[in-house]
Amino acid sequence: TIFNNSLISNFDDGIYLSLGGDHNVSNNNISGNTGGSGRGLYNYRRLTGTNVFENNIFSTNGNYGIRISGEATYGDAENYILRNNSVSDTAGIGYGIALTNSNNHTLVNNTIYDNAVTGIFVGATGTPASNCTIEDNDIYETGSGQTQDQGIYLSSSYGNVIKNNNIYDHTIVTGIRAEGEAIIDTIIYNNNLTGNKDGIYLKRSTNIN
């Protein structure tokens, strides 16, 4: 358990997790980690067991608030729970939460705002991401002053469920963007999308319900 710490102004990552498992990361302030890769929390290579990241503050990190990535040797990252986190003001690459080479994660009740480019990214750097549930999140005002902004961006990803989210004030591009031939069998329902340039934008995707 990593609990009730202030991880502020570190050069690279606030927290770096690799292999192992059964982690609970909760009630931490993970902010201002702007040098090097600039990630608040970085998981590279899958964690086994039950892994929960909850009730944390991620603010003003250099490129990512949270980045989770599996890889070929040890397999995709799977079955994590991210809930009740605040993720804001990520600069540079500008992703609040990024899931790559990942499956079966649940993102629930997070507040994600004022990140430079994308609130939540689900995609691939190798195998496609899949079967993630994104629900009951507030995602707003991504990309202020940037050339692109997406509340949720799906790329090379399939079988995801996006429901019951409030996604608003993305004035340059879109609230939910799903793009690529690999975007299949995704369910998008009961979301509240307001004040976005496009509410939902689909390109080269199939069987979206």
N, C-alpha and C positions, 0 to 999 in steps of 0.2 A: 504494500500500500504506500502510495505517495500522497500525503495528506497535509493540507494547511501550510504550504510553503509559499514563499515569495521567490520566484525565479525571474529576475528582472535584469535586463541589460547584459545578458551573456552574449559572447561573440557569435556563436553559431546557433545552437539549439537550446531552448529552455529545458526540455526533457527529450532524451534519445532512448528509444526502446528497440531491442533487436533480439529475436528468438526468445526463449523463456516463455512465460505466460502466467495466467491467473492474476493479472494486474488490476488494481483499482487506483485510479488517479483522480483525486477529488479535492475540492475546496482549495485549489491553488490559484495564485495570481501569477500568470505566465505572460509577461509583457516586455516589450522593448528589446527583444532579442533580434537585433538588426544586422549584425555583421555576418560574413560568410554566407551560409545558406539561409539564415534568417527565418527559422521555423520555431514556433512556440512549442509544439510537440511533434516529434517525428518518430514514426514506427517504420523501420525498414526490416523486412523479413518477418514472416508470420509469427504471431504469438499463439500459443496453444491455450486451451481451457477457456475460462470466462474472463473477458477483459472489458472493463467499464471505465469510461472517462466521463465524469459528471461534476456539475456544480463548480466548474472552473471559469476563470476570467482569462481570455486570450485577447490582448490588446496591443496595437502598434508594433507587431512583429514584422520582420523585414520582407518576407515573401509568402509565408503560409501561417495561418493560425494553427491548424492541425493538418498534418500530412500523414496518410497511412498508405503503405505500399508493400505488397508482397513481391516476390521475385521467383525466377524459374527454378533455382536449386531447391529451395525450401517450400515452394508453393505459395498460393495466394493467401493474403490475409483474410480471415473469415470470422464472422459471428461476433463482432464487437458491438458494444452499445455506447453511443455518444448521446448524453441527455443533459438538459438543464445547463448547458454551457453558454457563455456570452463570448462571441467571437467578433472582433471589430477592428477597423482601422489598419488592416494588413496592407502593406505598400508593395512596391516592386512588382513581382509576378502577380501578387494581389489576390490570392485565393484564401477565402476564409477557412473552408474545409475541403481537402482534396483526397479522394479515394481512388487509387489506381491499383490494378492487379488485386482486386478485392471482391469478396462475395458475402452476401447475407448479413450486412451490417444494418443496424437500426439507428437512425438519427431522429431524436424526438425531443420536443420542447426546448430547442435551442433558439437563442436570439442572435442573429447574424446580420451585421449592418456596417455600412461605411467601409467595406473592403474595396480595394482598388479596381478589381476586374470581375471576380466571380464569388458569389456567396458559397455555393456548394458545387464542387466538380466531381463527377463520377465518370471515369474513363479508363484508359489503358496506356501503359508504357510497354506492354507485351501482350498478355492475355486480356480479353475484355473484362471489365467489371460487371457484376451481375447480381440480381436478386436482392438489392438493397431497398429498405423501406425508409422513406423520408416523410415524416408526419408531424403535424402540430408545431411547426417551426415558424418563427417570425423572421422574414428575410427582407431587408429593405435598404434603399439608398446605396446600392453598390455602384462603384465606378464614377463617382463624382469627378468631373473634369477629365475623364478618360475617353478613349475612342470606342470602348465597348463596355457593356455591363450586362451581366446575367445574374438573376437570382439563383437559379439552378441550371447547370449545364451538363447534359448527358452526351458523351462522345464514346463510341465503341463500347456500348453498354447495353445490357438486355435484361428483361425480366424484373425491372424495378417497379416499385409502387410509390407514387407521389400523391399524398392525400392530406387534406385538412390543414394546409399551410396558408399563412398570410404572406403574400409576396407583393411588394408595392414600391413605387417610385424608382423604377429603372427606366429612365427617360431616354437613353441612347439606343439600347437594343431591346431586351426582352425580359419578361419575368421567368419563363421556363423555356429553355432551348434544348432541343434534341436533334442531333445531327449525325448522319453517317449510316451506311448500309447495315452496320451491326446493331443499330437501334431497333430492336424488335421486342414484341410482347411486353410492352411497358404500359402500366395503368396510371392515368393521371385523372384524379377525381376529387371533387368537393374542396378545391382550393379557392381562395379568395385572392384574385389578382386585380389590382387597381393602380392607376397612375403610371403604368408601364407603356413604353412605345408600342411593343407587341406583348400581348398577354402570354400567348404560347406560340412558339415558332418551331415548326417541324421541317426538316430537310433530309431527303433520302432515307427516311425511316419507314418502317412497316409495322402493321398490326398494333397501333397505339390505340388504347381504349380510354 
